[in-house]
Amino acid sequence: MALLQDKIVLVNGGSQGVGAGIVRAAVREGATVVFTGRRVEVGEKLAADTGALFVQADLADPAQAGASVVRTVDARGRVDCLVNAAGLTSRGSLLDTTPELFDQHMAINLRAPFFALQAAVADMKARLAPGTIVNIGSNCAHSGPPYLAPYSAAKAGLAGLTRNAAHAHRWDHIRVNGLNIGWTDTEGEDAIQRAFHGAGDDWREKAAASQPMGKLGQVDEIADFVVFLLSDRSGVVTGSVIDWDQNVFGGQE
């Protein structure tokens, strides 16, 4: 049987990158999928390709983040699984981050997952039903480079939220886990590398050569791992924030 057969899955931030990969993997594994994104044309194309339902939402608005769950329940009857995959990676250091940039990072990378998770858990508890939630974090939660100060702060907060929610709702049979992903090959990363780091067309090859496994993280591999965490095959695991990366944090030469 497919890993997510007959499950209703909501993927917030699912129209591109890692989120889109999770949408495709969840559909492949038998789920009925709803996903959100800001850009209608991108979302509708993925919906047409996969059969998933696209819901336009600006997750920077906490009301829309919570409403993504309500709209899924209205359309599909319930939410069994939630993935918080939206992310903002615009650059800012401790010394040059403005209050506006800081607030943008908190809104997308921490506040949106908080209120989507709040709404999903409320739906699960109201039905006395089990559920699974995966928050897509970042290895920057451990520290991060100097130019990702607000991003690192928000992702560290997301790791704490993941553990707190998992502990609070373990007796409700609601499992909450996180995945701290490393440097990943996505269209969004391509845009960031070109816009902020002056990267050329060969940046992927150079980046891959700098990594222990000779490649960047791959969207399909991350998506398969997320599907496993959402599924019953991951057993009792909850409150885990897993470093999905090829670099060992705390390791020394």
PAZAPA-4460 file (N, C-alpha, C; in steps of 0.05 Angstrom, whole numbers, plus 32768, in hexadecimal, padded with zeros to 4 digits):
% residues 253
    n_x    n_y    n_z   ca_x   ca_y   ca_z    c_x    c_y    c_z   seq   type   mol
   8011   7FE8   8000   8000   8000   8000   8012   8019   8000     1      M     A
   8009   802E   7FF2   8017   8047   7FF2   8019   8052   800E     2      A     A
   802E   8061   8013   8034   806A   802F   801F   807E   8039     3      L     A
   8012   808D   8028   7FFF   80A1   8031   7FE3   809C   8025     4      L     A
   7FDD   8083   8021   7FC3   807C   8015   7FAC   8087   8026     5      Q     A
   7F9A   8095   8019   7F81   80A0   8025   7F86   80B6   803A     6      D     A
   7F9F   80C1   803B   7FA5   80D7   804D   7F9F   80F2   803F     7      K     A
   7F96   8105   804E   7F92   8121   8045   7FAB   8131   804E     8      I     A
   7FBA   813A   803B   7FD4   8148   8041   7FD3   8165   8038     9      V     A
   7FDA   8177   8049   7FDD   8193   8042   7FFA   819A   8042    10      L     A
   8004   81A5   802C   801F   81AE   802A   801F   81CC   8027    11      V     A
   8027   81DB   803C   8029   81F8   803A   8043   81FF   802D    12      N     A
   8042   8211   801A   805A   8218   800B   8061   8202   7FF7    13      G     A
   804D   81F7   7FEA   8050   81DF   7FDA   8052   81E4   7FBC    14      G     A
   8054   81FD   7FB3   8052   8202   7F96   806D   8200   7F88    15      S     A
   8083   8200   7F97   809D   81FE   7F8A   80B1   81F2   7F9D    16      Q     A
   80C9   81EB   7F93   80DF   81E2   7FA4   80D8   81C8   7FB3    17      G     A
   80E2   81C7   7FCC   80DE   81B0   7FDD   80C0   81AB   7FE1    18      V     A
   80B0   81C0   7FE5   8093   81BC   7FE8   8086   81AE   7FD1    19      G     A
   808D   81B6   7FB9   8082   81AA   7FA1   808B   818C   7F9F    20      A     A
   80A3   8187   7FA6   80AC   816B   7FA7   809C   815A   7FBA    21      G     A
   8095   8166   7FD1   8085   8157   7FE5   8069   8152   7FDA    22      I     A
   805E   8166   7FCC   8043   8163   7FC0   8044   814B   7FAD    23      V     A
   8058   814A   7F9C   8059   8134   7F88   805D   8119   7F96    24      R     A
   806E   8118   7FAA   8073   80FF   7FB8   805B   80F5   7FC7    25      A     A
   804C   8108   7FD4   8034   8101   7FE3   801E   80F6   7FD1    26      A     A
   801B   8103   7FBA   8007   80F9   7FA6   800F   80DD   7F9D    27      V     A
   8028   80DA   7F97   8032   80BF   7F8E   802C   80AA   7FA3    28      R     A
   802D   80B1   7FBD   8029   809E   7FD2   800C   809C   7FDB    29      E     A
   7FFA   80A5   7FCA   7FDD   80A0   7FCF   7FCE   80B6   7FDE    30      G     A
   7FDA   80CC   7FE5   7FCD   80E1   7FF4   7FBB   80F2   7FE2    31      A     A
   7FA7   80FD   7FEE   7F98   8113   7FE3   7FA5   812D   7FED    32      T     A
   7FB0   813D   7FDB   7FC2   8153   7FE3   7FB6   816E   7FDD    33      V     A
   7FB8   8180   7FF0   7FB2   819C   7FED   7FCC   81AB   7FF2    34      V     A
   7FD2   81BF   7FE2   7FEB   81CF   7FE6   7FE6   81EC   7FE2    35      F     A
   7FF6   81FC   7FEF   7FF3   8219   7FED   800B   8226   7FE0    36      T     A
   8007   823E   7FD6   801D   824E   7FCA   8012   8269   7FC4    37      G     A
   8023   827C   7FBE   801A   8297   7FB8   8014   829A   7F9A    38      R     A
   8024   828D   7F89   8022   8292   7F6C   800E   827F   7F5F    39      R     A
   7FF9   828B   7F55   7FE3   827B   7F4A   7FEC   826A   7F32    40      V     A
   7FFA   8276   7F20   8002   8267   7F07   8013   824F   7F0E    41      E     A
   8026   8252   7F21   8037   823C   7F29   8027   8226   7F37    42      V     A
   8016   822F   7F49   8006   821B   7F58   7FF3   820C   7F46    43      G     A
   7FE6   821A   7F34   7FD3   820C   7F22   7FE1   81F9   7F10    44      E     A
   7FF9   81FF   7F08   8008   81EC   7EF7   800E   81D2   7F06    45      K     A
   8018   81D5   7F1F   801E   81BD   7F2F   8004   81AD   7F34    46      L     A
   7FEF   81BC   7F3A   7FD5   81AE   7F3E   7FCD   819E   7F26    47      A     A
   7FD0   81A9   7F0E   7FC9   819B   7EF6   7FDA   8183   7EF1    48      A     A
   7FF4   8185   7EF9   8007   816F   7EF5   8002   8158   7F08    49      D     A
   7FF8   815E   7F20   7FF7   814A   7F36   7FDB   8142   7F3E    50      T     A
   7FC7   8152   7F38   7FAC   814D   7F42   7FA8   8157   7F5E    51      G     A
   7FBC   8164   7F6A   7FB9   8170   7F85   7FA8   818A   7F82    52      A     A
   7F9D   8193   7F98   7F8D   81AB   7F99   7F9F   81C3   7FA2    53      L     A
   7F9F   81D8   7F91   7FAF   81F0   7F98   7F9D   8204   7FA5    54      F     A
   7FA7   820F   7FBC   7F99   8224   7FCA   7FAD   823C   7FCC    55      V     A
   7FA5   8252   7FC1   7FB7   826A   7FC2   7FB6   8275   7FDF    56      Q     A
   7FCE   827A   7FE9   7FD0   8286   8004   7FEA   8294   8007    57      A     A
   7FEA   82AB   8015   8002   82B9   801D   8006   82B2   803A    58      D     A
   8019   82A1   803F   801E   8297   805A   802A   82AB   806D    59      L     A
   8033   82C2   8062   803D   82D7   8074   8026   82E2   8085    60      A     A
   800E   82DE   807C   7FF6   82E6   808B   7FEE   82CE   809D    61      D     A
   7FF0   82D1   80B7   7FEA   82BA   80C9   7FCD   82B0   80C6    62      P     A
   7FBB   82C2   80BF   7F9F   82B9   80BA   7F9D   82A7   80A2    63      A     A
   7FAC   82AC   808D   7FAC   829B   8076   7FBB   8280   807C    64      Q     A
   7FCF   8281   808D   7FDD   8269   8094   7FCA   8256   80A2    65      A     A
   7FBB   8260   80B5   7FA8   824F   80C3   7F91   8247   80B1    66      G     A
   7F88   825A   80A0   7F72   8254   808E   7F79   823F   8079    67      A     A
   7F92   823A   8074   7F9A   8225   8061   7F8F   820A   806B    68      S     A
   7F8F   8206   8085   7F85   81ED   8090   7F66   81ED   808E    69      V     A
   7F5A   8203   8094   7F3C   8205   8093   7F33   8200   8076    70      V     A
   7F41   820B   8063   7F39   8207   8047   7F3D   81EA   803E    71      R     A
   7F52   81DE   8049   7F56   81C1   8043   7F3F   81B0   804E    72      T     A
   7F38   81B6   8067   7F22   81A8   8074   7F08   81AC   8064    73      V     A
   7F03   81C5   805C   7EEB   81CB   804C   7EEA   81BB   8032    74      D     A
   7F02   81B8   8025   7F03   81AB   800B   7F05   818D   800D    75      A     A
   7F12   8183   8021   7F18   8166   8022   7F0F   8158   803C    76      R     A
   7F03   8168   804E   7EF6   815B   8066   7F07   815A   807F    77      G     A
   7F22   815A   807C   7F33   8159   8093   7F50   815D   808A    78      R     A
   7F62   815E   809E   7F7F   815F   8099   7F8B   8148   80A9    79      V     A
   7F98   8136   809C   7FA7   8120   80AA   7FC4   8127   80AD    80      D     A
   7FCF   8135   809A   7FEC   813B   809A   7FF0   8158   8091    81      C     A
   8003   8165   809E   800A   8180   8096   8028   8182   8092    82      L     A
   8031   818F   807D   804D   8195   8079   8050   81B3   8076    83      V     A
   8061   81BF   8087   8067   81DB   8085   8081   81DE   8076    84      N     A
   807F   81E4   805C   8097   81E4   804B   809E   8200   8040    85      A     A
   808E   8214   8046   8094   822F   803C   80AD   8239   8049    86      A     A
   80BD   8248   803A   80D6   8253   8046   80DF   826C   8038    87      G     A
   80EA   827E   8047   80F6   8297   803C   8114   8297   8043    88      L     A
   8125   829A   802F   8142   8298   8033   8151   82B1   802B    89      T     A
   8143   82C8   8029   8150   82E1   8022   8165   82E7   8037    90      S     A
   817B   82F3   802D   8193   82F6   803E   8192   830E   8051    91      R     A
   819E   830B   8068   81A1   8320   807B   81B3   8318   8092    92      G     A
   81C6   8328   8099   81D8   8322   80AF   81CE   832F   80C9    93      S     A
   81DB   832A   80DF   81D4   8337   80F8   81D5   8355   80F6    94      L     A
   81E9   835F   80E7   81EE   837C   80E6   81DD   838B   80D1    95      L     A
   81D4   837D   80BC   81C6   838B   80A7   81A8   8383   80A4    96      D     A
   819E   8371   80B5   8182   836A   80B4   8171   8380   80BE    97      T     A
   815D   8388   80AF   814A   839C   80B7   8133   838F   80C7    98      T     A
   8125   839F   80D6   810D   8394   80E3   80F9   8388   80CF    99      P     A
   80F7   8394   80B8   80E4   838A   80A3   80ED   836E   809A   100      E     A
   8107   836A   8094   8111   8350   808B   810E   833C   80A2   101      L     A
   8114   8343   80BA   8111   8331   80D1   80F4   8327   80D3   102      F     A
   80E1   833A   80D1   80C5   8333   80D3   80BC   8321   80BC   103      D     A
   80C7   8325   80A4   80C0   8314   808D   80C9   82F7   8093   104      Q     A
   80E1   82F4   809D   80EB   82D9   80A3   80DA   82CB   80B9   105      H     A
   80D3   82DA   80CE   80C3   82CF   80E3   80A7   82C8   80D9   106      M     A
   809C   82D8   80C7   8081   82D4   80BD   807F   82BA   80AD   107      A     A
   8092   82B5   809B   8091   829E   808A   809D   8285   8097   108      I     A
   80B4   8288   80A4   80C3   8271   80AD   80BB   8267   80C9   109      N     A
   80AC   8277   80D8   80A4   826F   80F3   8086   8273   80F9   110      L     A
   807D   828C   80F4   8061   8291   80FB   804D   8281   80EA   111      R     A
   8052   827F   80D0   8040   8270   80BF   803E   8253   80C7   112      A     A
   8055   8245   80CB   8053   8229   80D5   8044   8227   80F0   113      P     A
   8048   823B   8102   803B   823A   811C   801D   8239   8119   114      F     A
   8012   824C   8109   7FF5   824E   8107   7FE9   8239   80F5   115      F     A
   7FF7   822F   80E2   7FED   8218   80D3   7FED   81FF   80E4   116      A     A
   8002   81FB   80F4   8003   81E5   8106   7FEC   81E7   811B   117      L     A
   7FE8   81FF   8125   7FD2   8203   8139   7FB8   81FA   812D   118      Q     A
   7FB2   8202   8114   7F98   81FB   8108   7F96   81DD   8102   119      A     A
   7FAC   81D1   80F9   7FAC   81B5   80F3   7FA8   81A4   810C   120      A     A
   7FB5   81AA   8121   7FB2   819C   813A   7F96   819F   8145   121      V     A
   7F8B   81B7   8143   7F6F   81BB   814C   7F5C   81A9   813C   122      A     A
   7F60   81A6   8122   7F4F   8195   8112   7F52   8178   811B   123      D     A
   7F6B   816F   811F   7F70   8153   8127   7F63   814D   8142   124      M     A
   7F67   8160   8155   7F5C   815B   8170   7F3E   815B   8170   125      K     A
   7F32   816D   8160   7F15   816E   815F   7F09   8153   8155   126      A     A
   7F18   8145   8144   7F0F   812C   813A   7F19   8114   814A   127      R     A
   7F28   811A   815F   7F35   8105   816F   7F45   80F2   815D   128      L     A
   7F53   80FE   814A   7F60   80EE   8135   7F7F   80F2   8137   129      A     A
   7F8E   80DE   8131   7FAB   80E2   812F   7FB3   80F2   8117   130      P     A
   7FCB   80FC   8117   7FD5   810C   8100   7FF3   810E   8101   131      G     A
   7FFE   8117   80EB   801B   811B   80E9   8021   8135   80DC   132      T     A
   8036   8142   80E6   803E   815D   80DC   805C   815C   80D9   133      I     A
   8066   8167   80C3   8083   816A   80BE   8088   8188   80B8   134      V     A
   809B   8193   80C7   80A4   81AF   80C2   80BF   81AE   80B4   135      N     A
   80C1   81BB   809D   80DA   81BC   808E   80EB   81D3   809A   136      I     A
   8100   81CB   80A8   8112   81DE   80B3   812B   81E1   80A3   137      G     A
   8141   81E8   80B0   815A   81EC   80A3   8171   81E6   80B6   138      S     A
   8187   81DD   80AB   819F   81D9   80BC   81A8   81F4   80C8   139      N     A
   819F   820A   80BD   81A5   8224   80C8   819A   8228   80E4   140      C     A
   8188   8216   80ED   817E   8217   8108   8195   8213   811C   141      A     A
   81AA   8207   8114   81C1   8202   8125   81D3   821B   8127   142      H     A
   81D3   822C   8113   81E3   8245   8113   81DF   8253   80F8   143      S     A
   81E8   8247   80E3   81E4   8254   80C8   81FB   8267   80C2   144      G     A
   81FE   826E   80A8   8212   8281   80A0   820B   829D   80A9   145      P     A
   821E   82AF   80AB   8218   82CB   80B4   8203   82D9   80A4   146      P     A
   8200   82D3   808B   81EC   82E1   807A   81D0   82D6   807C   147      Y     A
   81CC   82C3   808E   81B1   82B8   8092   81A8   82BA   80B0   148      L     A
   81AD   82D2   80BC   81A7   82D5   80D8   8189   82D3   80DE   149      A     A
   8178   82E2   80D2   815B   82E0   80D9   8150   82C5   80D1   150      P     A
   8159   82B9   80BB   8150   829F   80B2   8158   828A   80C7   151      Y     A
   8171   828B   80D1   817A   8278   80E5   816A   827A   80FE   152      S     A
   8164   8293   8107   8154   8297   811F   8138   828B   811C   153      A     A
   812C   828F   8105   8111   8285   8101   8111   8266   8100   154      A     A
   8124   825B   80F2   8125   823D   80F0   812C   8230   810B   155      K     A
   813C   823E   811C   8140   8233   8137   8126   8234   8147   156      A     A
   8117   8249   8143   80FC   824A   814F   80EA   8234   8146   157      G     A
   80EB   822D   812C   80DB   8218   8121   80E2   81FD   812D   158      L     A
   80FC   81F8   8131   8104   81DF   813E   80F9   81DD   815A   159      A     A
   80F9   81F4   8169   80EE   81F4   8184   80D0   81F0   8183   160      G     A
   80C2   81FC   8171   80A5   81F9   816E   809F   81DC   8168   161      L     A
   80AE   81CF   8157   80A9   81B3   8150   80AA   81A1   8168   162      T     A
   80BE   81A4   8179   80C1   8194   8191   80AB   819A   81A5   163      R     A
   80A4   81B4   81A8   8090   81BC   81BB   8074   81B0   81B3   164      N     A
   806D   81B3   819A   8053   81A8   8191   8052   818A   8193   165      A     A
   8068   817D   818C   8069   8160   818E   8065   8157   81AB   166      A     A
   8072   8164   81BD   806F   815D   81DA   8052   8163   81E3   167      H     A
   8047   817A   81DB   802D   8181   81E5   8017   816F   81DB   168      A     A
   801A   8163   81C3   8004   8154   81B7   800B   8136   81B3   169      H     A
   801F   812C   81C1   8026   8110   81BE   800F   80FE   81C7   170      R     A
   8000   8105   81DC   7FEA   80F5   81E5   7FD2   80F7   81D3   171      W     A
   7FD2   810A   81C1   7FBD   810C   81AD   7FC3   80FB   8194   172      D     A
   7FDA   80EE   8195   7FE3   80DD   817F   7FE9   80EE   8166   173      H     A
   7FF1   8107   816B   7FF9   8119   8155   8018   811B   8156   174      I     A
   8024   8112   8141   8041   8112   813F   804B   812A   8130   175      R     A
   805F   8138   813B   806A   8150   812E   8088   814C   812D   176      V     A
   8093   814D   8115   80B0   814A   8111   80BA   8160   80FE   177      N     A
   80D4   8164   80FE   80E0   8179   80ED   80F7   816D   80DD   178      G     A
   80FD   817A   80C7   8113   8172   80B6   8124   818A   80B0   179      L     A
   813D   818B   80BC   814F   81A1   80B7   8160   819B   809F   180      N     A
   8156   81A5   8088   8164   819E   806F   817C   81B1   806A   181      I     A
   818F   81A6   805C   81A7   81B5   8054   81A4   81C2   8039   182      G     A
   81BB   81C8   802D   81BB   81D6   8013   81AE   81C4   7FFE   183      W     A
   8199   81CE   7FF2   8188   81BE   7FE0   8185   81CC   7FC5   184      T     A
   8185   81BB   7FB0   8183   81C5   7F94   8166   81C9   7F8D   185      D     A
   815E   81E3   7F8E   8142   81EB   7F87   8143   8203   7F75   186      T     A
   812D   8209   7F68   812C   8221   7F58   812E   823A   7F69   187      E     A
   8124   8239   7F81   8127   8250   7F93   8144   8254   7F9B   188      G     A
   8153   823F   7FA0   816F   8242   7FA6   817F   824D   7F8E   189      E     A
   8177   8245   7F77   8184   824F   7F5E   8181   826E   7F5D   190      D     A
   8169   8277   7F62   8163   8294   7F62   8173   82A2   7F77   191      A     A
   8174   8297   7F8F   8183   82A3   7FA6   81A1   82A5   7F9F   192      I     A
   81AC   828F   7F94   81C9   828F   7F8E   81D0   82A4   7F79   193      Q     A
   81BE   82A8   7F66   81C3   82BC   7F51   81BF   82D8   7F5B   194      R     A
   81AA   82DC   7F6C   81A4   82F7   7F75   81B6   8301   7F8B   195      A     A
   81BE   82F0   7F9D   81CD   82F9   7FB5   81EB   82F2   7FB4   196      F     A
   81F2   82DE   7FA4   820E   82D5   7FA4   821B   82D7   7F89   197      H     A
   820F   82E3   7F75   821B   82E6   7F5B   8222   82CD   7F4D   198      G     A
   8213   82B7   7F52   8219   829D   7F47   8214   829C   7F29   199      A     A
   8224   828C   7F1B   8220   8288   7EFF   8212   826E   7EF9   200      G     A
   8210   8266   7EE0   8202   824E   7ED9   820E   8235   7EE4   201      D     A
   8227   8236   7EEC   8235   821E   7EF6   8235   821C   7F14   202      D     A
   8224   822B   7F22   8225   822C   7F3F   821E   8210   7F4B   203      W     A
   820C   8202   7F3E   8204   81E8   7F49   821C   81D4   7F49   204      R     A
   822B   81D4   7F33   8242   81C2   7F32   8257   81CA   7F47   205      E     A
   825C   81E3   7F4A   826F   81EC   7F5E   8266   81E5   7F7A   206      K     A
   824C   81EA   7F7F   8241   81E4   7F99   8243   81C6   7F9F   207      A     A
   823C   81B6   7F8C   823C   8199   7F90   8258   818F   7F97   208      A     A
   826C   819A   7F89   8288   8192   7F8D   8291   8199   7FA9   209      A     A
   8284   81AD   7FB6   828D   81B5   7FD1   8280   81A5   7FE7   210      S     A
   826E   8192   7FE0   8260   8183   7FF4   826A   8166   7FF7   211      Q     A
   8269   815B   800F   8275   8140   8013   826A   812A   8000   212      P     A
   8250   812B   7FFA   8245   8116   7FE9   8246   811D   7FCC   213      M     A
   8251   8134   7FC5   8254   813C   7FA9   823B   8146   7F9C   214      G     A
   8227   814C   7FAC   820F   8158   7FA0   8200   8168   7FB6   215      K     A
   81EE   8179   7FAD   81DD   8187   7FC0   81C6   8174   7FC7   216      L     A
   81B7   817C   7FDC   819F   816D   7FE3   818B   816E   7FCC   217      G     A
   817D   8158   7FC8   816A   8155   7FB2   814D   8155   7FBC   218      Q     A
   813D   8164   7FAE   8121   8167   7FB6   8112   814D   7FB9   219      V     A
   8116   813B   7FA6   8107   8122   7FA6   810F   8110   7FBE   220      D     A
   8129   8112   7FC6   8132   8102   7FDD   8126   810D   7FF7   221      E     A
   8125   8128   7FF9   8119   8134   8011   80FB   812E   8012   222      I     A
   80EE   812F   7FFB   80D1   812A   7FFA   80CB   810D   8003   223      A     A
   80DB   80FA   7FFA   80D6   80DF   8002   80D9   80DB   8021   224      D     A
   80EC   80EA   802C   80F0   80E8   8049   80D8   80F4   8058   225      F     A
   80CE   810A   804E   80B7   8117   805A   809F   8105   8059   226      V     A
   809A   80F8   8042   8084   80E6   8040   8086   80CF   8055   227      V     A
   809E   80C5   8058   80A3   80B1   806D   809B   80BB   8089   228      F     A
   80A3   80D3   808F   809D   80DF   80AA   807F   80E3   80AD   229      L     A
   8071   80EA   8097   8054   80EE   8098   8045   80D3   809C   230      L     A
   8051   80BE   8092   8044   80A4   8091   8045   8094   80AB   231      S     A
   8035   8080   80AD   8035   806E   80C4   804F   805E   80C6   232      D     A
   805E   805C   80B0   8077   804D   80B0   808C   805A   80C2   233      R     A
   8089   8073   80C9   809C   8080   80DB   8095   807B   80F8   234      S     A
   8080   806B   80FD   807B   8060   8117   8073   8075   812C   235      G     A
   8081   8074   8143   807A   8086   8159   808A   80A0   815A   236      V     A
   809B   80A4   8146   80AE   80BA   8147   80A0   80D5   8148   237      V     A
   80A6   80E4   815C   809C   80FF   815E   80B0   8111   816E   238      T     A
   80AF   812B   8168   80C2   813D   8175   80DE   813C   816A   239      G     A
   80E2   812D   8155   80FD   812C   8149   8101   8142   8135   240      S     A
   8118   814F   8137   8121   8163   8123   813A   8158   8117   241      V     A
   8137   814D   80FF   814C   813D   80F3   815D   814F   80E0   242      I     A
   8177   814D   80E3   818A   815B   80D2   818D   814B   80B8   243      D     A
   817F   8154   80A3   8180   8147   8089   8196   8155   8079   244      W     A
   81AF   814D   807E   81C5   815C   8072   81DD   8149   8071   245      D     A
   81F1   8151   8061   8209   8142   805E   8221   814D   806F   246      Q     A
   821C   8162   807D   822F   816E   808F   8227   8167   80AC   247      N     A
   823A   8160   80BC   8235   8158   80D8   823A   816F   80EA   248      V     A
   8224   8179   80F6   8227   8190   8107   8233   8189   8122   249      F     A
   8247   8198   8129   8257   8193   8141   8270   8183   813B   250      G     A
   8272   8177   8123   8289   8168   811C   82A2   817A   8117   251      G     A
   82B9   8170   811D   82D2   817F   8119   82E6   816E   810B   252      Q     A
   82F7   817B   80FB   830D   816D   80EE   8323   8167   8102   253      E     A
***
